[in-house]
Amino acid sequence: MTFRHEVPAAAVDGYRALEQYFTDVRAFFEVLNVRFSIPEYGVSLKPIGGQALFSNANSYLLSDDSSYPFYLWLPTWLGRFYLDPTTVPPGVPGDDCPMGRARLMAFVWPWLGFNDAYLDDADEPECWFGVAEPRPSDPEERALDTAEKIFQFFRLERTKELESDGWTTGHFRGRDIGCDLRGHWFLRRVPLSRLTTYHEIEKHVIAPLGEQFHRMKTADADPQPGAGPLPGSGPLLGDRPVPHLDGAGRIDGAGR
């Protein structure tokens, strides 16, 4: 069998639709870059990885030696990671910033909502975003290398612990998820259909992500007594309890 009769014609329309989707993805991240550069929510954020986006499909393999046991020629996941530029040592590119120095990392991942081995298909395409405090075994590990681990090994279904006020949170479980990462993360999911205007992007992604990053940064700078770890969570971060969500979805000890 060669090409099925109906496939080439349908592929043209499908390609044109995906072309428009990837155009919108590019515009979306351009908006994020501009808005995150302004510390309106208490912190500015700078992307790492240059102009590239992380992707779960970056080559056209005709053999079965890829990481996915099915045909995947176009990415269903794209992603970008961000650092607080004030934590990057002078003269050091953001990509090379030691993760022990950067400490926090924000992320934004558009997803088409299907064909993931670890997740049920979503009702519609989504944007995943949040803030992580990853702790690789080597605190001198480059931020870009840590970002690659998060993008490749993040497992929501195996590491989530609590949901409150729209945020899901949990801990990286080190080698249980295939790598050496420890630490904790906060995640929120929003349908792409709710991100069609500048106002909606600001309301549903930029503001909550910026505020969450600021709360976590503030909680580290000025920890409050009595803040305990997440229910069932692992070790403390040094001698400081892991910040956790209170009943209103705020991080205890964050001062907000």
C-alpha positions as CSV (number, residue, x, y, z in Angstrom):
1,M,0.0,0.0,0.0
2,T,1.2,3.5,-0.7
3,F,-0.7,6.8,-0.1
4,R,-4.3,6.3,0.8
5,H,-6.6,8.1,-1.6
6,E,-8.1,10.6,0.8
7,V,-5.0,11.3,2.9
8,P,-3.0,13.8,0.7
9,A,-6.0,16.1,0.1
10,A,-6.8,16.1,3.8
11,A,-3.2,16.7,4.7
12,V,-3.2,20.0,2.9
13,D,-6.0,21.4,4.9
14,G,-4.5,19.9,8.1
15,Y,-1.1,21.4,7.4
16,R,-2.7,24.8,6.8
17,A,-4.5,24.6,10.1
18,L,-1.4,23.6,12.0
19,E,0.5,26.4,10.3
20,Q,-1.9,28.8,11.8
21,Y,-1.6,27.1,15.2
22,F,2.2,27.5,15.2
23,T,1.9,31.1,14.1
24,D,-0.3,31.7,17.2
25,V,2.1,29.9,19.4
26,R,4.9,32.1,18.2
27,A,2.8,35.3,18.9
28,F,1.8,33.9,22.3
29,F,5.4,33.6,23.4
30,E,6.3,37.0,22.0
31,V,3.6,38.5,24.2
32,L,4.9,36.5,27.2
33,N,8.5,37.7,26.6
34,V,7.5,41.3,26.6
35,R,5.2,41.1,29.6
36,F,7.5,39.0,31.7
37,S,10.4,41.4,31.2
38,I,8.4,44.0,33.2
39,P,8.4,43.3,37.0
40,E,4.7,44.3,37.3
41,Y,3.9,41.3,39.6
42,G,7.0,41.6,41.7
43,V,9.5,39.9,39.5
44,S,10.8,40.0,35.9
45,L,11.4,36.8,34.1
46,K,13.8,36.0,31.2
47,P,13.6,33.0,28.9
48,I,16.4,30.5,28.6
49,G,17.2,28.5,25.5
50,G,17.5,31.4,23.1
51,Q,14.8,31.5,20.5
52,A,14.2,27.7,20.7
53,L,11.2,26.0,22.3
54,F,11.4,22.7,24.0
55,S,9.5,20.1,21.9
56,N,8.5,16.5,22.2
57,A,9.1,15.9,18.5
58,N,12.1,17.5,16.8
59,S,13.0,15.1,14.0
60,Y,11.3,13.0,11.3
61,L,12.3,9.4,12.1
62,L,11.2,6.7,9.7
63,S,12.4,3.9,12.0
64,D,11.1,2.8,15.4
65,D,14.0,3.9,17.5
66,S,12.4,7.1,18.8
67,S,11.3,7.7,22.3
68,Y,7.6,7.3,21.3
69,P,6.0,4.0,20.3
70,F,3.9,5.7,17.7
71,Y,4.3,8.1,14.8
72,L,4.9,11.6,16.0
73,W,6.2,13.9,13.3
74,L,4.7,17.2,14.7
75,P,5.1,18.3,18.3
76,T,2.0,18.1,20.5
77,W,4.0,19.8,23.4
78,L,6.0,23.0,23.1
79,G,7.6,24.7,26.1
80,R,9.7,27.5,27.4
81,F,11.4,28.1,30.8
82,Y,12.2,31.4,32.6
83,L,14.5,32.6,35.3
84,D,14.6,35.6,37.5
85,P,17.6,37.5,35.8
86,T,18.6,39.0,39.2
87,T,19.7,35.5,40.3
88,V,22.1,35.0,37.3
89,P,25.7,35.8,38.2
90,P,27.2,38.7,36.3
91,G,28.7,37.7,33.0
92,V,27.1,34.3,33.0
93,P,24.5,33.5,30.3
94,G,21.1,32.6,31.7
95,D,21.4,29.1,30.2
96,D,24.6,28.5,32.2
97,C,23.3,29.8,35.5
98,P,23.8,27.2,38.3
99,M,20.5,25.9,39.4
100,G,21.5,26.2,43.0
101,R,21.9,30.0,42.3
102,A,18.7,30.4,40.3
103,R,16.6,28.2,42.6
104,L,13.2,29.0,41.0
105,M,12.2,28.3,37.4
106,A,9.0,29.3,35.7
107,F,7.6,27.4,32.7
108,V,4.9,27.7,30.0
109,W,3.9,24.7,27.9
110,P,1.1,24.8,25.2
111,W,-0.3,21.3,24.5
112,L,-2.6,20.1,21.8
113,G,-4.3,17.9,24.3
114,F,-3.8,14.3,23.0
115,N,-1.2,11.6,22.3
116,D,0.6,11.6,25.6
117,A,1.6,8.3,27.1
118,Y,1.2,9.6,30.6
119,L,-2.0,11.6,30.4
120,D,-5.6,11.1,29.4
121,D,-6.5,13.2,26.4
122,A,-7.8,16.7,27.4
123,D,-11.1,18.0,26.3
124,E,-9.4,20.6,24.2
125,P,-5.8,22.1,23.7
126,E,-4.4,23.5,26.9
127,C,-1.6,25.7,28.3
128,W,0.3,24.4,31.3
129,F,2.2,26.9,33.3
130,G,3.7,27.2,36.7
131,V,6.8,27.6,38.9
132,A,9.2,24.9,40.1
133,E,11.9,24.8,42.7
134,P,13.9,21.9,41.2
135,R,16.9,20.6,43.1
136,P,19.3,18.5,40.9
137,S,21.9,16.4,42.8
138,D,24.5,18.8,41.5
139,P,23.6,22.4,42.5
140,E,26.1,23.7,39.9
141,E,24.0,22.1,37.1
142,R,23.2,24.5,34.3
143,A,19.6,25.9,34.4
144,L,19.2,24.8,30.7
145,D,20.1,21.2,31.7
146,T,17.6,21.3,34.6
147,A,14.9,22.6,32.3
148,E,15.5,19.7,29.8
149,K,15.0,17.3,32.7
150,I,11.8,18.9,33.8
151,F,10.4,18.9,30.3
152,Q,11.4,15.3,29.7
153,F,10.7,13.8,33.1
154,F,7.8,15.8,34.6
155,R,5.1,13.3,35.6
156,L,1.9,15.0,36.8
157,E,0.1,11.8,37.5
158,R,2.9,10.4,39.7
159,T,4.0,13.4,41.6
160,K,0.9,15.6,42.3
161,E,-0.1,15.9,46.0
162,L,-2.6,18.7,46.4
163,E,-5.0,20.9,44.4
164,S,-6.3,24.2,45.7
165,D,-7.6,27.4,44.1
166,G,-6.7,26.2,40.6
167,W,-3.2,25.2,41.5
168,T,-1.9,21.7,41.5
169,T,1.3,21.1,43.5
170,G,3.6,18.2,44.3
171,H,7.2,17.1,44.5
172,F,9.7,15.8,41.9
173,R,10.4,12.2,43.0
174,G,13.9,11.9,41.9
175,R,14.8,8.6,40.3
176,D,11.2,7.4,40.7
177,I,10.5,9.6,37.6
178,G,13.7,8.7,35.7
179,C,16.1,11.4,36.8
180,D,17.8,12.9,39.9
181,L,15.5,15.9,40.4
182,R,14.0,16.6,43.9
183,G,12.2,19.8,45.0
184,H,8.6,20.9,44.4
185,W,6.4,22.5,41.8
186,F,3.2,24.4,41.2
187,L,1.1,24.0,38.1
188,R,-2.0,25.5,36.5
189,R,-3.8,24.4,33.4
190,V,-5.9,26.7,31.2
191,P,-7.6,25.9,27.8
192,L,-6.1,27.7,24.8
193,S,-9.6,28.8,23.9
194,R,-9.4,31.2,26.9
195,L,-6.2,32.8,25.6
196,T,-7.5,34.6,22.5
197,T,-6.9,38.2,23.6
198,Y,-4.2,40.2,25.4
199,H,-6.5,40.6,28.4
200,E,-7.1,36.9,28.7
201,I,-3.4,36.0,28.4
202,E,-2.7,38.6,31.1
203,K,-5.5,37.4,33.4
204,H,-5.1,33.6,33.0
205,V,-1.3,33.2,32.5
206,I,0.9,36.3,33.1
207,A,-0.6,37.6,36.3
208,P,-1.0,34.2,38.2
209,L,2.4,33.0,37.1
210,G,4.2,36.2,38.0
211,E,2.4,36.4,41.4
212,Q,3.2,32.8,42.2
213,F,6.9,33.2,41.3
214,H,7.0,36.3,43.5
215,R,5.3,34.6,46.4
216,M,7.8,31.7,46.3
217,K,10.7,34.1,46.0
218,T,9.4,36.1,49.0
219,A,8.7,33.0,51.0
220,D,12.4,32.0,50.6
221,A,13.7,35.4,51.4
222,D,11.5,35.9,54.5
223,P,10.3,32.5,55.8
224,Q,7.7,32.6,58.6
225,P,7.6,30.3,61.6
226,G,5.1,27.5,61.6
227,A,5.0,26.9,57.9
228,G,4.9,23.2,57.4
229,P,5.4,21.0,54.3
230,L,2.8,19.7,52.0
231,P,0.8,16.8,53.4
232,G,2.8,13.7,52.8
233,S,5.7,15.6,51.3
234,G,9.3,14.7,51.5
235,P,12.3,16.4,53.1
236,L,12.8,20.0,54.0
237,L,14.8,22.3,51.8
238,G,17.8,22.7,53.9
239,D,16.5,23.8,57.3
240,R,13.5,25.6,55.7
241,P,10.1,23.8,55.4
242,V,8.8,23.5,51.8
243,P,6.3,26.3,51.2
244,H,2.7,25.0,50.9
245,L,-0.7,26.2,49.9
246,D,-3.1,27.4,52.5
247,G,-6.9,27.0,52.2
248,A,-7.1,30.1,49.9
249,G,-4.4,28.9,47.5
250,R,-1.7,31.1,49.0
251,I,1.7,29.9,50.0
252,D,2.0,29.9,53.8
253,G,4.7,32.2,55.0
254,A,4.8,34.2,51.7
255,G,3.6,37.5,53.3
256,R,0.7,37.9,51.0
